[in-house]
Amino acid sequence: MREYGKIGSSLHRSRKWRKIEAACDGDKALSRLAKNVYTYLQTSGIGNCIGTYIVPPEMAAVDMQEPADEIRLTYGVLQEVGLIEYDPDEELVLIPNFLTKNPITGVSHLKSAVKAVDNLPYCPLKTSASVGVIEAIMHRCAEWKAEIKDRSGNLRTENQKIAYERLQNNYATFLSEVQKILINQEVKDFIGRNKTELSTVLSTELGLVLPTVETCKETETQTKTQTETQTQTERETQTETQTQTRSTALQNEVQEFLESNRKKLAKGKR
């Protein structure tokens, strides 16, 4: 459980914040509640270090002493204006750009962030949260890389050498965690489709070849073609089977008819 939350001082002047009342159709009571709910989501003790966590409206209602149905309405309002993303099936809330204002500072913080992502339920917001963590990691790595370069020519004392080595270890640890997250193919595909700049950075730093928008489209087309071909084959097989079944049934009927006629003719001769 976190002890405090951080909200930017420019929030109340932001376009998204000012859109809340319009999204509430001028309902000032609902607008005020939506703003209070957003503040609650940013500062409540149920949050975590990546800004993506399960917050059922009923839970928020107990803490805020407001009706759960109205809390649920405010989730929709906040998502409409872009202040949160919400998965109602998993009751998962994601605060966009949370790690921009709450950057990952060190290895312990990093491990907590990775663990928080791992603990999320499987859904599209988990992919978004994973990408957000990767972006925060690579931002920190860029800072450390520049610092490592600056310090490399000034290692006169033992303390300077220790600090330099610590930076190198942190940098390597952070990149290692990124590689673990990128084992998830959906995360790779998301970055390839939507994060061109991040994809370039990852290719440079890790030597990874991530899917591009074009390759993702090609894969989709190939998958769609394979599915259509498989479906068509299944239909043809089903049609052929039905035809064979009808043919066999017809042959049996003809055989029974001929056999019946033979028996009648045999009786007539007698």
VOVOGU-36228 format. One record per residue (C-alpha): residue in three letters; z, x negated, y. Coordinates in pm, 1 decimal. Example, Ala and Ser with C-alpha at 12.3 -4.5 7.8 and 13.67 -1.06 7.14 Angstrom:
! VOVOGU-36228
<atom><res>ALA</res><up>780.0</up><east>-1230.0</east><north>-450.0</north></atom>
<atom><res>SER</res><up>714.0</up><east>-1367.0</east><north>-106.0</north></atom>
***
This chain:
! VOVOGU-36228
<atom><res>MET</res><up>0.0</up><east>0.0</east><north>0.0</north></atom>
<atom><res>ARG</res><up>-101.9</up><east>-144.0</east><north>337.0</north></atom>
<atom><res>GLU</res><up>148.6</up><east>-161.3</east><north>620.1</north></atom>
<atom><res>TYR</res><up>-86.9</up><east>-88.5</east><north>910.9</north></atom>
<atom><res>GLY</res><up>-445.9</up><east>-9.0</east><north>999.9</north></atom>
<atom><res>LYS</res><up>-676.4</up><east>-136.7</east><north>1274.4</north></atom>
<atom><res>ILE</res><up>-887.4</up><east>84.0</east><north>1503.3</north></atom>
<atom><res>GLY</res><up>-1118.6</up><east>-53.0</east><north>1769.6</north></atom>
<atom><res>SER</res><up>-1028.7</up><east>26.1</east><north>2130.3</north></atom>
<atom><res>SER</res><up>-1387.2</up><east>140.1</east><north>2195.2</north></atom>
<atom><res>LEU</res><up>-1367.5</up><east>419.9</east><north>1935.8</north></atom>
<atom><res>HIS</res><up>-1297.0</up><east>698.5</east><north>2185.0</north></atom>
<atom><res>ARG</res><up>-1600.3</up><east>602.7</east><north>2394.0</north></atom>
<atom><res>SER</res><up>-1832.1</up><east>574.6</east><north>2095.5</north></atom>
<atom><res>ARG</res><up>-2124.4</up><east>809.4</east><north>2043.4</north></atom>
<atom><res>LYS</res><up>-2003.9</up><east>910.8</east><north>1697.2</north></atom>
<atom><res>TRP</res><up>-1660.1</up><east>1007.2</east><north>1828.7</north></atom>
<atom><res>ARG</res><up>-1812.4</up><east>1213.7</east><north>2109.6</north></atom>
<atom><res>LYS</res><up>-2035.0</up><east>1395.2</east><north>1861.1</north></atom>
<atom><res>ILE</res><up>-1738.9</up><east>1538.1</east><north>1669.6</north></atom>
<atom><res>GLU</res><up>-1690.9</up><east>1845.6</east><north>1888.9</north></atom>
<atom><res>ALA</res><up>-2060.4</up><east>1934.8</east><north>1869.0</north></atom>
<atom><res>ALA</res><up>-2045.5</up><east>1895.3</east><north>1489.1</north></atom>
<atom><res>CYS</res><up>-1757.1</up><east>2144.9</east><north>1495.3</north></atom>
<atom><res>ASP</res><up>-1974.2</up><east>2397.0</east><north>1684.4</north></atom>
<atom><res>GLY</res><up>-1742.8</up><east>2375.3</east><north>1982.8</north></atom>
<atom><res>ASP</res><up>-1431.0</up><east>2457.8</east><north>1779.4</north></atom>
<atom><res>LYS</res><up>-1179.2</up><east>2247.5</east><north>1971.4</north></atom>
<atom><res>ALA</res><up>-899.8</up><east>2296.9</east><north>1715.5</north></atom>
<atom><res>LEU</res><up>-1122.0</up><east>2174.0</east><north>1432.2</north></atom>
<atom><res>SER</res><up>-1247.3</up><east>1889.6</east><north>1653.3</north></atom>
<atom><res>ARG</res><up>-891.9</up><east>1773.3</east><north>1725.6</north></atom>
<atom><res>LEU</res><up>-805.4</up><east>1793.0</east><north>1357.1</north></atom>
<atom><res>ALA</res><up>-1115.5</up><east>1593.4</east><north>1260.7</north></atom>
<atom><res>LYS</res><up>-1015.8</up><east>1317.8</east><north>1505.1</north></atom>
<atom><res>ASN</res><up>-662.2</up><east>1315.1</east><north>1368.6</north></atom>
<atom><res>VAL</res><up>-794.6</up><east>1300.1</east><north>1012.3</north></atom>
<atom><res>TYR</res><up>-1011.6</up><east>999.8</east><north>1098.8</north></atom>
<atom><res>THR</res><up>-711.4</up><east>823.1</east><north>1249.1</north></atom>
<atom><res>TYR</res><up>-515.8</up><east>909.6</east><north>934.6</north></atom>
<atom><res>LEU</res><up>-786.9</up><east>766.9</east><north>707.9</north></atom>
<atom><res>GLN</res><up>-789.4</up><east>443.8</east><north>910.1</north></atom>
<atom><res>THR</res><up>-411.9</up><east>396.7</east><north>919.5</north></atom>
<atom><res>SER</res><up>-248.0</up><east>572.1</east><north>624.1</north></atom>
<atom><res>GLY</res><up>-65.8</up><east>376.3</east><north>356.9</north></atom>
<atom><res>ILE</res><up>-300.6</up><east>497.5</east><north>81.6</north></atom>
<atom><res>GLY</res><up>-584.4</up><east>282.6</east><north>216.3</north></atom>
<atom><res>ASN</res><up>-692.6</up><east>-55.0</east><north>83.3</north></atom>
<atom><res>CYS</res><up>-844.8</up><east>-377.3</east><north>211.4</north></atom>
<atom><res>ILE</res><up>-1209.3</up><east>-266.1</east><north>175.2</north></atom>
<atom><res>GLY</res><up>-1188.3</up><east>73.6</east><north>347.8</north></atom>
<atom><res>THR</res><up>-1303.6</up><east>266.7</east><north>41.2</north></atom>
<atom><res>TYR</res><up>-1045.5</up><east>467.5</east><north>-148.8</north></atom>
<atom><res>ILE</res><up>-969.4</up><east>800.5</east><north>-312.5</north></atom>
<atom><res>VAL</res><up>-824.2</up><east>1050.6</east><north>-65.0</north></atom>
<atom><res>PRO</res><up>-821.4</up><east>1408.6</east><north>-197.3</north></atom>
<atom><res>PRO</res><up>-799.9</up><east>1657.5</east><north>91.9</north></atom>
<atom><res>GLU</res><up>-484.3</up><east>1793.7</east><north>-72.1</north></atom>
<atom><res>MET</res><up>-320.7</up><east>1452.1</east><north>-42.9</north></atom>
<atom><res>ALA</res><up>-412.3</up><east>1420.1</east><north>323.8</north></atom>
<atom><res>ALA</res><up>-293.8</up><east>1776.6</east><north>378.7</north></atom>
<atom><res>VAL</res><up>52.6</up><east>1693.1</east><north>247.5</north></atom>
<atom><res>ASP</res><up>83.4</up><east>1386.0</east><north>469.3</north></atom>
<atom><res>MET</res><up>-55.1</up><east>1558.3</east><north>777.4</north></atom>
<atom><res>GLN</res><up>102.4</up><east>1897.5</east><north>708.4</north></atom>
<atom><res>GLU</res><up>-229.1</up><east>2073.7</east><north>760.0</north></atom>
<atom><res>PRO</res><up>-420.6</up><east>2319.3</east><north>534.5</north></atom>
<atom><res>ALA</res><up>-623.2</up><east>2139.2</east><north>263.7</north></atom>
<atom><res>ASP</res><up>-928.7</up><east>2360.6</east><north>322.6</north></atom>
<atom><res>GLU</res><up>-939.9</up><east>2257.4</east><north>687.4</north></atom>
<atom><res>ILE</res><up>-898.6</up><east>1890.8</east><north>594.0</north></atom>
<atom><res>ARG</res><up>-1195.1</up><east>1930.0</east><north>361.1</north></atom>
<atom><res>LEU</res><up>-1401.0</up><east>2073.8</east><north>648.0</north></atom>
<atom><res>THR</res><up>-1318.1</up><east>1773.3</east><north>864.7</north></atom>
<atom><res>TYR</res><up>-1442.4</up><east>1538.9</east><north>591.1</north></atom>
<atom><res>GLY</res><up>-1781.0</up><east>1708.7</east><north>624.1</north></atom>
<atom><res>VAL</res><up>-1771.3</up><east>1678.0</east><north>1002.3</north></atom>
<atom><res>LEU</res><up>-1678.8</up><east>1308.8</east><north>993.3</north></atom>
<atom><res>GLN</res><up>-1955.2</up><east>1239.7</east><north>742.9</north></atom>
<atom><res>GLU</res><up>-2206.1</up><east>1429.8</east><north>956.7</north></atom>
<atom><res>VAL</res><up>-2135.4</up><east>1213.9</east><north>1262.7</north></atom>
<atom><res>GLY</res><up>-2134.5</up><east>892.0</east><north>1057.8</north></atom>
<atom><res>LEU</res><up>-1767.1</up><east>797.3</east><north>1080.4</north></atom>
<atom><res>ILE</res><up>-1714.4</up><east>818.0</east><north>704.0</north></atom>
<atom><res>GLU</res><up>-1907.7</up><east>856.5</east><north>382.3</north></atom>
<atom><res>TYR</res><up>-1758.3</up><east>1097.8</east><north>131.9</north></atom>
<atom><res>ASP</res><up>-1814.5</up><east>1169.9</east><north>-237.0</north></atom>
<atom><res>PRO</res><up>-1659.0</up><east>1512.2</east><north>-306.7</north></atom>
<atom><res>ASP</res><up>-1692.9</up><east>1474.3</east><north>-683.4</north></atom>
<atom><res>GLU</res><up>-1481.4</up><east>1158.2</east><north>-689.0</north></atom>
<atom><res>GLU</res><up>-1292.4</up><east>1247.2</east><north>-367.0</north></atom>
<atom><res>LEU</res><up>-1380.6</up><east>898.5</east><north>-247.6</north></atom>
<atom><res>VAL</res><up>-1393.1</up><east>806.8</east><north>121.0</north></atom>
<atom><res>LEU</res><up>-1578.9</up><east>503.3</east><north>258.7</north></atom>
<atom><res>ILE</res><up>-1527.3</up><east>390.1</east><north>618.4</north></atom>
<atom><res>PRO</res><up>-1852.1</up><east>220.7</east><north>732.6</north></atom>
<atom><res>ASN</res><up>-1824.1</up><east>-133.1</east><north>872.8</north></atom>
<atom><res>PHE</res><up>-1455.7</up><east>-147.4</east><north>778.4</north></atom>
<atom><res>LEU</res><up>-1478.7</up><east>-515.0</east><north>680.1</north></atom>
<atom><res>THR</res><up>-1648.4</up><east>-602.2</east><north>1008.5</north></atom>
<atom><res>LYS</res><up>-1325.3</up><east>-517.1</east><north>1189.0</north></atom>
<atom><res>ASN</res><up>-1103.7</up><east>-628.0</east><north>898.5</north></atom>
<atom><res>PRO</res><up>-1277.5</up><east>-945.4</east><north>772.7</north></atom>
<atom><res>ILE</res><up>-1186.4</up><east>-1120.3</east><north>451.1</north></atom>
<atom><res>THR</res><up>-976.8</up><east>-1417.5</east><north>555.4</north></atom>
<atom><res>GLY</res><up>-900.8</up><east>-1622.1</east><north>244.7</north></atom>
<atom><res>VAL</res><up>-903.0</up><east>-1645.4</east><north>-133.5</north></atom>
<atom><res>SER</res><up>-607.6</up><east>-1408.7</east><north>-188.8</north></atom>
<atom><res>HIS</res><up>-766.3</up><east>-1151.2</east><north>38.7</north></atom>
<atom><res>LEU</res><up>-1096.3</up><east>-1200.0</east><north>-144.6</north></atom>
<atom><res>LYS</res><up>-941.1</up><east>-1136.4</east><north>-484.8</north></atom>
<atom><res>SER</res><up>-775.5</up><east>-819.8</east><north>-354.2</north></atom>
<atom><res>ALA</res><up>-1110.8</up><east>-699.0</east><north>-218.8</north></atom>
<atom><res>VAL</res><up>-1293.7</up><east>-765.6</east><north>-545.8</north></atom>
<atom><res>LYS</res><up>-1017.3</up><east>-593.4</east><north>-742.9</north></atom>
<atom><res>ALA</res><up>-1034.0</up><east>-293.0</east><north>-509.1</north></atom>
<atom><res>VAL</res><up>-1407.9</up><east>-260.1</east><north>-574.5</north></atom>
<atom><res>ASP</res><up>-1358.4</up><east>-291.7</east><north>-951.0</north></atom>
<atom><res>ASN</res><up>-1102.2</up><east>-10.4</east><north>-943.1</north></atom>
<atom><res>LEU</res><up>-1337.1</up><east>237.1</east><north>-773.6</north></atom>
<atom><res>PRO</res><up>-1489.4</up><east>515.0</east><north>-987.3</north></atom>
<atom><res>TYR</res><up>-1855.1</up><east>475.1</east><north>-1078.6</north></atom>
<atom><res>CYS</res><up>-2063.1</up><east>648.2</east><north>-810.2</north></atom>
<atom><res>PRO</res><up>-2310.0</up><east>557.9</east><north>-529.8</north></atom>
<atom><res>LEU</res><up>-2025.4</up><east>480.1</east><north>-288.0</north></atom>
<atom><res>LYS</res><up>-1903.4</up><east>208.3</east><north>-525.2</north></atom>
<atom><res>THR</res><up>-2240.9</up><east>37.7</east><north>-485.3</north></atom>
<atom><res>SER</res><up>-2215.4</up><east>69.5</east><north>-105.9</north></atom>
<atom><res>ALA</res><up>-1862.6</up><east>-73.2</east><north>-111.7</north></atom>
<atom><res>SER</res><up>-1977.0</up><east>-365.0</east><north>-329.7</north></atom>
<atom><res>VAL</res><up>-2254.6</up><east>-449.1</east><north>-84.5</north></atom>
<atom><res>GLY</res><up>-2007.6</up><east>-429.3</east><north>204.7</north></atom>
<atom><res>VAL</res><up>-1780.5</up><east>-681.0</east><north>32.2</north></atom>
<atom><res>ILE</res><up>-2074.6</up><east>-914.2</east><north>-31.2</north></atom>
<atom><res>GLU</res><up>-2173.3</up><east>-896.8</east><north>336.3</north></atom>
<atom><res>ALA</res><up>-1816.7</up><east>-979.6</east><north>441.4</north></atom>
<atom><res>ILE</res><up>-1801.8</up><east>-1270.0</east><north>195.8</north></atom>
<atom><res>MET</res><up>-2131.7</up><east>-1417.0</east><north>312.1</north></atom>
<atom><res>HIS</res><up>-2025.8</up><east>-1384.5</east><north>677.3</north></atom>
<atom><res>ARG</res><up>-1710.4</up><east>-1583.3</east><north>602.8</north></atom>
<atom><res>CYS</res><up>-1911.5</up><east>-1837.1</east><north>401.8</north></atom>
<atom><res>ALA</res><up>-2146.6</up><east>-1891.3</east><north>696.4</north></atom>
<atom><res>GLU</res><up>-1848.5</up><east>-1970.0</east><north>917.7</north></atom>
<atom><res>TRP</res><up>-1702.4</up><east>-2209.2</east><north>662.3</north></atom>
<atom><res>LYS</res><up>-2038.3</up><east>-2376.6</east><north>602.7</north></atom>
<atom><res>ALA</res><up>-2067.9</up><east>-2452.7</east><north>974.0</north></atom>
<atom><res>GLU</res><up>-1708.8</up><east>-2579.5</east><north>981.7</north></atom>
<atom><res>ILE</res><up>-1767.2</up><east>-2799.0</east><north>676.0</north></atom>
<atom><res>LYS</res><up>-2068.7</up><east>-2953.4</east><north>850.3</north></atom>
<atom><res>ASP</res><up>-1869.1</up><east>-3017.0</east><north>1167.3</north></atom>
<atom><res>ARG</res><up>-1576.6</up><east>-3175.7</east><north>983.3</north></atom>
<atom><res>SER</res><up>-1783.0</up><east>-3392.0</east><north>748.5</north></atom>
<atom><res>GLY</res><up>-1814.2</up><east>-3667.9</east><north>1006.4</north></atom>
<atom><res>ASN</res><up>-1446.0</up><east>-3669.8</east><north>1099.8</north></atom>
<atom><res>LEU</res><up>-1235.9</up><east>-3742.5</east><north>790.0</north></atom>
<atom><res>ARG</res><up>-1012.1</up><east>-4021.9</east><north>914.0</north></atom>
<atom><res>THR</res><up>-671.4</up><east>-3895.8</east><north>805.0</north></atom>
<atom><res>GLU</res><up>-543.8</up><east>-3765.3</east><north>472.3</north></atom>
<atom><res>ASN</res><up>-469.9</up><east>-3426.0</east><north>623.3</north></atom>
<atom><res>GLN</res><up>-827.1</up><east>-3397.4</east><north>747.5</north></atom>
<atom><res>LYS</res><up>-955.2</up><east>-3479.6</east><north>400.4</north></atom>
<atom><res>ILE</res><up>-725.7</up><east>-3220.2</east><north>240.3</north></atom>
<atom><res>ALA</res><up>-834.3</up><east>-2953.0</east><north>487.8</north></atom>
<atom><res>TYR</res><up>-1200.0</up><east>-3042.0</east><north>429.8</north></atom>
<atom><res>GLU</res><up>-1158.2</up><east>-3018.7</east><north>52.6</north></atom>
<atom><res>ARG</res><up>-981.4</up><east>-2682.1</east><north>89.3</north></atom>
<atom><res>LEU</res><up>-1274.4</up><east>-2548.8</east><north>289.6</north></atom>
<atom><res>GLN</res><up>-1519.7</up><east>-2663.0</east><north>24.4</north></atom>
<atom><res>ASN</res><up>-1314.8</up><east>-2501.4</east><north>-252.6</north></atom>
<atom><res>ASN</res><up>-1287.0</up><east>-2174.5</east><north>-60.3</north></atom>
<atom><res>TYR</res><up>-1660.3</up><east>-2175.1</east><north>4.2</north></atom>
<atom><res>ALA</res><up>-1736.2</up><east>-2230.7</east><north>-364.6</north></atom>
<atom><res>THR</res><up>-1486.3</up><east>-1963.4</east><north>-473.7</north></atom>
<atom><res>PHE</res><up>-1634.8</up><east>-1705.3</east><north>-239.8</north></atom>
<atom><res>LEU</res><up>-1989.7</up><east>-1770.3</east><north>-362.3</north></atom>
<atom><res>SER</res><up>-1868.1</up><east>-1749.0</east><north>-722.0</north></atom>
<atom><res>GLU</res><up>-1724.5</up><east>-1400.8</east><north>-659.1</north></atom>
<atom><res>VAL</res><up>-2053.7</up><east>-1289.8</east><north>-505.8</north></atom>
<atom><res>GLN</res><up>-2235.3</up><east>-1394.7</east><north>-821.8</north></atom>
<atom><res>LYS</res><up>-1993.4</up><east>-1186.1</east><north>-1029.9</north></atom>
<atom><res>ILE</res><up>-2053.2</up><east>-876.4</east><north>-815.8</north></atom>
<atom><res>LEU</res><up>-2429.3</up><east>-928.9</east><north>-837.3</north></atom>
<atom><res>ILE</res><up>-2418.5</up><east>-891.0</east><north>-1214.3</north></atom>
<atom><res>ASN</res><up>-2447.0</up><east>-520.6</east><north>-1133.6</north></atom>
<atom><res>GLN</res><up>-2819.8</up><east>-443.4</east><north>-1121.2</north></atom>
<atom><res>GLU</res><up>-2768.9</up><east>-139.4</east><north>-898.3</north></atom>
<atom><res>VAL</res><up>-2608.0</up><east>-362.6</east><north>-635.4</north></atom>
<atom><res>LYS</res><up>-2903.5</up><east>-602.4</east><north>-654.5</north></atom>
<atom><res>ASP</res><up>-3151.0</up><east>-316.9</east><north>-620.1</north></atom>
<atom><res>PHE</res><up>-2961.5</up><east>-169.3</east><north>-324.2</north></atom>
<atom><res>ILE</res><up>-2966.7</up><east>-502.6</east><north>-140.9</north></atom>
<atom><res>GLY</res><up>-3334.8</up><east>-551.9</east><north>-219.7</north></atom>
<atom><res>ARG</res><up>-3419.8</up><east>-207.6</east><north>-81.6</north></atom>
<atom><res>ASN</res><up>-3193.9</up><east>-188.7</east><north>221.2</north></atom>
<atom><res>LYS</res><up>-3060.9</up><east>-532.8</east><north>317.7</north></atom>
<atom><res>THR</res><up>-3352.1</up><east>-767.4</east><north>379.6</north></atom>
<atom><res>GLU</res><up>-3150.2</up><east>-1017.1</east><north>582.1</north></atom>
<atom><res>LEU</res><up>-2867.5</up><east>-1027.5</east><north>327.6</north></atom>
<atom><res>SER</res><up>-3120.6</up><east>-1066.4</east><north>47.0</north></atom>
<atom><res>THR</res><up>-3267.7</up><east>-1370.4</east><north>224.1</north></atom>
<atom><res>VAL</res><up>-2922.1</up><east>-1526.2</east><north>270.7</north></atom>
<atom><res>LEU</res><up>-2832.8</up><east>-1475.3</east><north>-94.4</north></atom>
<atom><res>SER</res><up>-3163.6</up><east>-1624.3</east><north>-205.6</north></atom>
<atom><res>THR</res><up>-3100.0</up><east>-1928.9</east><north>12.0</north></atom>
<atom><res>GLU</res><up>-2734.6</up><east>-1984.1</east><north>-76.0</north></atom>
<atom><res>LEU</res><up>-2738.8</up><east>-1889.4</east><north>-444.0</north></atom>
<atom><res>GLY</res><up>-3100.9</up><east>-1941.2</east><north>-540.7</north></atom>
<atom><res>LEU</res><up>-3124.7</up><east>-1579.7</east><north>-652.8</north></atom>
<atom><res>VAL</res><up>-3446.6</up><east>-1383.1</east><north>-659.7</north></atom>
<atom><res>LEU</res><up>-3339.7</up><east>-1030.1</east><north>-571.1</north></atom>
<atom><res>PRO</res><up>-3562.9</up><east>-724.8</east><north>-607.9</north></atom>
<atom><res>THR</res><up>-3766.4</up><east>-645.1</east><north>-296.8</north></atom>
<atom><res>VAL</res><up>-3866.4</up><east>-301.5</east><north>-173.5</north></atom>
<atom><res>GLU</res><up>-4209.4</up><east>-357.1</east><north>-327.4</north></atom>
<atom><res>THR</res><up>-4077.6</up><east>-466.6</east><north>-666.7</north></atom>
<atom><res>CYS</res><up>-3833.2</up><east>-175.0</east><north>-672.0</north></atom>
<atom><res>LYS</res><up>-4122.1</up><east>63.2</east><north>-603.2</north></atom>
<atom><res>GLU</res><up>-4329.2</up><east>-104.4</east><north>-874.3</north></atom>
<atom><res>THR</res><up>-4040.0</up><east>-71.0</east><north>-1118.7</north></atom>
<atom><res>GLU</res><up>-3999.7</up><east>294.9</east><north>-1026.9</north></atom>
<atom><res>THR</res><up>-4371.3</up><east>353.8</east><north>-1073.0</north></atom>
<atom><res>GLN</res><up>-4371.3</up><east>176.9</east><north>-1409.0</north></atom>
<atom><res>THR</res><up>-4065.6</up><east>370.6</east><north>-1523.3</north></atom>
<atom><res>LYS</res><up>-4219.3</up><east>697.9</east><north>-1407.2</north></atom>
<atom><res>THR</res><up>-4546.5</up><east>615.8</east><north>-1585.4</north></atom>
<atom><res>GLN</res><up>-4364.1</up><east>519.4</east><north>-1904.2</north></atom>
<atom><res>THR</res><up>-4161.1</up><east>840.7</east><north>-1889.0</north></atom>
<atom><res>GLU</res><up>-4472.1</up><east>1052.4</east><north>-1831.8</north></atom>
<atom><res>THR</res><up>-4654.5</up><east>873.3</east><north>-2114.6</north></atom>
<atom><res>GLN</res><up>-4358.3</up><east>921.2</east><north>-2347.0</north></atom>
<atom><res>THR</res><up>-4334.1</up><east>1288.2</east><north>-2251.3</north></atom>
<atom><res>GLN</res><up>-4707.0</up><east>1338.1</east><north>-2307.9</north></atom>
<atom><res>THR</res><up>-4684.4</up><east>1162.8</east><north>-2646.5</north></atom>
<atom><res>GLU</res><up>-4392.1</up><east>1381.7</east><north>-2745.6</north></atom>
<atom><res>ARG</res><up>-4585.0</up><east>1692.9</east><north>-2644.1</north></atom>
<atom><res>GLU</res><up>-4892.2</up><east>1582.8</east><north>-2839.7</north></atom>
<atom><res>THR</res><up>-4677.5</up><east>1506.2</east><north>-3142.9</north></atom>
<atom><res>GLN</res><up>-4505.8</up><east>1844.3</east><north>-3112.2</north></atom>
<atom><res>THR</res><up>-4843.5</up><east>2020.5</east><north>-3078.8</north></atom>
<atom><res>GLU</res><up>-4981.9</up><east>1832.4</east><north>-3378.7</north></atom>
<atom><res>THR</res><up>-4674.6</up><east>1920.8</east><north>-3582.7</north></atom>
<atom><res>GLN</res><up>-4703.0</up><east>2287.8</east><north>-3485.5</north></atom>
<atom><res>THR</res><up>-5075.6</up><east>2285.1</east><north>-3573.6</north></atom>
<atom><res>GLN</res><up>-5004.7</up><east>2130.1</east><north>-3912.5</north></atom>
<atom><res>THR</res><up>-4731.0</up><east>2384.0</east><north>-3975.4</north></atom>
<atom><res>ARG</res><up>-4958.9</up><east>2675.7</east><north>-3889.5</north></atom>
<atom><res>SER</res><up>-5238.9</up><east>2526.5</east><north>-4099.7</north></atom>
<atom><res>THR</res><up>-5006.9</up><east>2485.3</east><north>-4397.1</north></atom>
<atom><res>ALA</res><up>-4878.4</up><east>2841.3</east><north>-4355.8</north></atom>
<atom><res>LEU</res><up>-5234.6</up><east>2974.5</east><north>-4337.8</north></atom>
<atom><res>GLN</res><up>-5333.6</up><east>2780.8</east><north>-4649.2</north></atom>
<atom><res>ASN</res><up>-5034.5</up><east>2924.7</east><north>-4832.6</north></atom>
<atom><res>GLU</res><up>-5127.9</up><east>3277.5</east><north>-4724.5</north></atom>
<atom><res>VAL</res><up>-5488.7</up><east>3229.4</east><north>-4842.4</north></atom>
<atom><res>GLN</res><up>-5368.1</up><east>3084.4</east><north>-5171.1</north></atom>
<atom><res>GLU</res><up>-5132.3</up><east>3378.8</east><north>-5222.9</north></atom>
<atom><res>PHE</res><up>-5413.8</up><east>3625.0</east><north>-5138.5</north></atom>
<atom><res>LEU</res><up>-5655.4</up><east>3462.9</east><north>-5385.8</north></atom>
<atom><res>GLU</res><up>-5389.3</up><east>3449.1</east><north>-5653.7</north></atom>
<atom><res>SER</res><up>-5310.2</up><east>3817.1</east><north>-5597.3</north></atom>
<atom><res>ASN</res><up>-5679.7</up><east>3910.0</east><north>-5624.7</north></atom>
<atom><res>ARG</res><up>-5718.9</up><east>3710.6</east><north>-5946.5</north></atom>
<atom><res>LYS</res><up>-5429.2</up><east>3898.7</east><north>-6099.7</north></atom>
<atom><res>LYS</res><up>-5579.7</up><east>4233.4</east><north>-5995.5</north></atom>
<atom><res>LEU</res><up>-5920.1</up><east>4139.9</east><north>-6143.6</north></atom>
<atom><res>ALA</res><up>-5755.0</up><east>4029.2</east><north>-6466.3</north></atom>
<atom><res>LYS</res><up>-5577.4</up><east>4366.6</east><north>-6496.5</north></atom>
<atom><res>GLY</res><up>-5906.4</up><east>4552.9</east><north>-6427.2</north></atom>
<atom><res>LYS</res><up>-6087.6</up><east>4376.3</east><north>-6709.5</north></atom>
<atom><res>ARG</res><up>-5817.1</up><east>4475.3</east><north>-6951.5</north></atom>
***
